[in-house]
């Protein structure tokens, strides 16, 4: 059994399936494959665990594999070329389908390769991390990193389907799992106050990977994201609110070196800075900030930025973020718990003040 919802994008609409054992359900996958060729892209950690059932599901097709090294530090153009090399060596044509079996790095790279290969071929997301299941696999953002900034080279390109088998989360290391909870919390903060309250009350069950709690968290997160993406596919408006904490988080990842802090960890610390900034703008009260900090800390996530990273370094790295538009840095701030907006109002001094204030939180 599984739950299903749809990302409504007209002729590019696609389903999201959420449930246990979905990688063991061949028809669910093959129903969305239109050609006779498949390339499964995975990494060295995930492939030994979950590659075999995916290959078996596609046994009547030409199936090839491309196994990438595991880690954010490999999300670059050089490693991306391995996917193209395999496609060309195995003579895949324009009816091929790429299957992204892994976390956010594999999903982003496979989607970008699909967008580029022969000017666009099908791909399907098979996310195996919590962060990928609730966020990066949904919405069509695909990219690789550059030394100067995260996800600076990419494309908007929607998958044919997203198949989230939550059984894969049982093998996820605790740190990776907690990192995914940061993105779950984000949805409650930006657009779903009721969901935030539920997360606050059920953080222990989520940390313990209670099956019922996980299904609800993943479904509600995907439901929120699908709604936003349907309204704003290419981030011209409301979709930008999905970046709560991300501008600060991306700066942390770039400063630390990709892979040192996990994406969700950097976003967690970034959301605390965003909450502090919102309080200094007098948009939310101190009690709300304290609640946000407490939930993030209770999930085993950092609430303060790296001690060695100065406010000036934050501002320098944020100046080359994708959210900069016509010279103005667009930040996501909270007007209330469950209500976010994009703003260019904060000055550099106010941003620096929020960064410094966030260092005082315990956790």
C-alpha positions in Angstrom: 0.0 0.0 0.0 1.1 3.5 -0.7 0.0 7.1 -0.6 -0.1 9.1 -3.8 -0.3 12.8 -4.7 0.3 14.8 -7.9 2.5 17.7 -8.7 0.1 19.6 -11.0 2.0 21.1 -13.9 -0.3 20.6 -16.8 1.2 18.2 -19.3 4.3 17.9 -17.1 2.3 16.8 -14.1 3.7 13.7 -12.3 2.8 11.5 -9.4 4.6 11.1 -6.0 4.3 7.6 -4.4 5.1 7.2 -0.7 5.1 3.9 1.1 7.0 0.8 2.3 8.6 -1.6 -0.1 7.9 0.4 -3.3 11.3 -0.6 -4.8 10.0 -4.2 -4.6 6.9 -3.2 -6.7 8.1 -3.4 -10.4 5.0 -2.2 -12.1 5.1 1.1 -10.1 8.4 1.9 -11.8 8.0 0.4 -15.3 4.6 2.0 -15.8 6.5 5.3 -16.1 9.3 4.1 -18.5 8.4 4.9 -22.1 11.4 3.5 -24.0 13.5 0.4 -24.0 16.6 1.7 -22.4 17.3 2.6 -18.8 20.4 4.0 -17.0 20.3 3.6 -13.2 22.5 6.2 -11.6 23.4 5.5 -8.0 26.4 5.9 -5.6 28.8 3.5 -3.9 26.8 3.5 -0.7 23.3 3.0 -2.0 24.0 0.7 -4.9 24.9 -2.4 -2.8 21.7 -2.0 -0.8 19.1 -1.2 -3.4 20.4 -1.5 -6.9 19.4 -5.2 -7.4 15.6 -4.8 -7.1 15.6 -1.8 -9.5 17.6 -3.8 -12.1 15.2 -6.7 -11.7 12.2 -4.5 -12.2 13.6 -3.4 -15.5 14.7 -6.9 -16.6 12.9 -6.7 -19.9 14.7 -3.5 -20.9 18.3 -2.6 -21.7 19.6 -1.7 -18.3 23.0 -0.1 -17.6 24.4 1.4 -14.5 26.5 4.4 -13.5 27.8 4.3 -9.9 29.2 7.6 -8.6 31.3 8.3 -5.5 29.2 9.2 -2.5 29.3 12.8 -1.1 28.4 16.4 -1.8 32.1 17.1 -2.7 31.5 15.0 -5.9 28.5 17.0 -7.1 30.4 18.7 -9.9 30.8 18.8 -13.7 33.7 16.4 -13.7 31.7 13.6 -12.0 28.6 14.5 -14.0 30.5 13.6 -17.1 30.6 10.0 -16.0 26.9 9.8 -16.6 27.2 11.2 -20.1 30.2 8.9 -20.8 28.1 5.9 -19.8 25.1 7.0 -21.9 27.2 7.5 -25.0 29.3 4.3 -24.5 26.1 2.2 -24.2 24.4 4.1 -27.1 21.4 5.4 -25.3 19.0 7.2 -27.5 16.4 10.0 -26.9 13.8 7.5 -25.6 16.1 6.4 -22.7 15.1 6.9 -19.0 17.5 7.8 -16.3 16.7 6.4 -12.8 18.1 8.4 -9.9 18.6 5.9 -7.0 20.0 7.8 -4.1 19.9 11.0 -2.1 19.9 14.6 -3.1 23.3 14.6 -4.8 22.4 11.6 -7.0 18.9 13.1 -7.8 20.2 16.5 -8.7 23.0 15.2 -10.9 20.8 12.6 -12.6 18.1 15.2 -13.3 20.6 17.6 -14.7 22.1 14.9 -16.9 18.6 14.0 -18.1 17.9 17.7 -18.9 21.1 17.9 -21.0 21.5 14.6 -22.7 20.3 14.9 -26.3 18.5 18.1 -25.2 16.3 16.2 -22.7 15.3 12.7 -21.8 13.0 11.2 -19.2 14.1 10.6 -15.6 12.5 9.1 -12.5 13.4 9.9 -8.9 14.0 7.0 -6.5 15.0 8.9 -3.4 16.6 6.9 -0.6 17.2 9.7 2.0 14.7 11.6 4.1 16.0 14.9 2.7 15.5 13.7 -0.9 12.1 12.2 -0.2 10.7 15.4 1.3 12.5 18.0 -0.7 15.1 17.6 -3.4 13.4 14.9 -5.5 10.2 17.0 -5.9 10.0 20.1 -8.0 12.5 19.7 -10.8 15.5 21.6 -9.5 18.6 19.9 -10.9 22.2 21.1 -10.6 25.8 20.7 -9.7 28.0 22.8 -7.5 30.8 25.2 -8.4 33.7 26.1 -6.2 32.3 29.6 -5.9 28.7 28.6 -5.0 26.3 25.7 -4.4 23.9 24.6 -7.3 25.1 27.4 -9.5 25.0 25.3 -12.7 21.7 23.6 -13.4 18.2 23.5 -14.9 14.5 23.3 -14.0 13.6 19.8 -15.3 10.7 17.8 -13.9 10.8 14.0 -13.4 8.3 11.5 -14.8 7.6 10.3 -11.3 8.9 10.2 -7.7 8.8 6.9 -5.9 9.7 7.3 -2.2 10.2 3.9 -0.5 10.5 4.7 3.2 11.9 1.3 3.9 15.2 2.7 2.6 15.3 5.1 5.6 16.0 2.1 7.9 19.6 2.0 6.6 20.2 5.8 6.8 22.8 6.9 9.3 21.4 8.9 12.2 23.2 12.1 11.1 21.8 11.9 7.6 18.3 11.2 8.9 18.4 14.2 11.2 19.6 16.4 8.3 16.4 15.4 6.4 14.3 16.6 9.4 15.5 20.1 8.8 13.6 20.2 5.5 10.5 18.7 7.1 10.5 21.5 9.7 11.0 24.1 6.9 7.5 23.3 5.5 5.9 23.9 8.8 7.7 27.2 9.3 7.0 28.7 5.9 3.4 27.7 5.1 1.8 25.2 7.5 1.5 26.3 11.2 -0.5 23.2 12.0 2.3 21.0 10.7 4.9 23.0 12.7 2.9 22.4 15.9 2.6 18.7 15.0 6.4 18.4 14.4 7.1 20.1 17.7 4.9 17.6 19.5 6.2 14.6 17.6 9.9 15.3 17.3 10.8 12.3 19.5 8.7 9.9 17.3 10.3 11.3 14.2 13.8 10.8 15.6 12.9 7.3 16.5 11.7 6.7 12.9 8.2 5.7 14.0 6.7 4.5 10.7 3.4 6.3 11.1 5.1 9.6 12.0 7.5 9.3 9.0 4.7 8.6 6.5 2.8 11.6 7.8 5.8 13.9 7.7 6.9 12.9 4.2 3.4 13.1 2.8 2.7 16.5 4.4 6.0 17.8 3.3 5.5 16.7 -0.3 2.0 18.0 -0.3 3.2 21.4 0.7 6.0 21.5 -1.8 3.8 20.2 -4.6 1.3 23.0 -3.9 4.0 25.6 -4.1 5.7 24.2 -7.2 2.3 24.1 -9.0 1.9 27.8 -8.4 5.5 28.8 -9.2 7.5 26.2 -11.1 10.6 28.4 -11.9 10.9 30.3 -8.6 9.6 33.6 -9.9 7.5 34.2 -6.8 6.2 32.1 -3.9 8.5 29.2 -4.5 11.4 31.3 -3.3 10.0 30.9 0.3 11.1 27.2 0.1 14.6 28.6 0.5 14.1 29.5 4.2 17.6 29.2 5.8 19.1 28.1 2.5 21.0 31.3 1.6 22.8 31.2 4.9 23.1 27.4 4.7 24.7 27.4 1.3 27.2 30.0 2.5 28.1 27.6 5.3 28.5 24.7 2.9 30.7 26.7 0.5 32.8 28.0 3.4 33.3 24.7 5.1 33.9 22.8 1.9 31.1 20.6 0.4 30.5 17.5 2.5 31.8 18.8 5.8 28.4 20.0 7.0 25.5 18.1 5.6 23.0 20.2 3.6 20.3 19.8 6.2 22.6 20.7 9.0 23.6 23.9 7.3 20.0 24.7 6.5 19.1 24.1 10.2 21.6 26.7 11.3 20.5 29.0 8.5 16.9 28.8 9.7 17.9 29.9 13.1 19.7 32.9 11.6 16.6 33.6 9.5 14.4 33.4 12.6 16.7 35.7 14.5 16.6 38.1 11.6 12.8 38.0 11.6 12.8 38.9 15.3 15.1 41.8 14.7 12.8 43.0 12.0 10.0 42.8 14.7 8.0 40.3 12.6 8.0 37.4 15.1 8.5 37.4 18.8 11.2 35.9 21.0 9.0 33.0 22.1 8.6 31.9 18.4 12.4 32.1 18.0 12.9 30.0 21.1 10.4 27.4 19.9 12.2 27.1 16.5 15.6 26.8 18.2 14.3 24.1 20.6 12.8 22.0 17.9 15.9 22.1 15.8 18.1 21.3 18.7 15.8 18.4 19.8 16.4 16.9 16.3 20.1 16.7 16.9 20.8 19.6 14.5 23.1 22.6 14.9 21.5 25.9 15.9 24.7 28.0 15.5 26.9 28.6 12.5 30.6 27.5 12.4 32.5 29.4 15.0 35.3 30.2 12.6 33.0 31.8 10.0 32.6 35.6 10.4 29.6 37.7 9.4 31.8 39.3 6.7 32.5 35.9 5.2 28.8 35.1 5.2 28.0 38.3 3.4 30.7 37.7 0.8 29.6 34.2 -0.1 25.9 35.2 0.0 26.6 37.9 -2.6 27.1 35.1 -5.3 24.0 33.1 -4.2 21.3 32.3 -6.8 18.8 34.4 -4.8 20.7 37.6 -5.6 18.6 39.5 -8.2 19.8 42.8 -9.9 22.3 43.3 -7.1 19.8 42.8 -4.3 20.1 39.9 -1.9 16.7 38.3 -1.4 16.2 36.6 1.9 13.4 34.5 3.2 12.1 35.7 6.6 9.2 34.7 8.9 6.2 37.0 9.4 4.7 34.4 11.8 5.1 30.7 12.5 3.7 29.2 9.3 4.0 32.3 7.2 7.1 33.3 5.2 8.0 36.0 2.7 10.9 37.1 0.5 12.5 40.4 1.5 15.3 42.7 0.4 14.7 44.9 3.5 17.4 43.8 5.9 20.7 45.8 5.7 24.1 44.2 5.8 24.4 45.4 9.4 21.2 43.8 10.4 22.1 40.5 8.7 25.4 40.6 10.5 23.7 41.2 13.8 21.4 38.2 13.3 24.4 36.0 12.4 26.2 37.1 15.6 23.1 36.7 17.8 22.6 33.1 16.5 25.9 32.1 18.0 24.5 32.5 21.5 21.9 29.7 21.3 22.8 26.5 23.1 22.7 23.2 21.3 
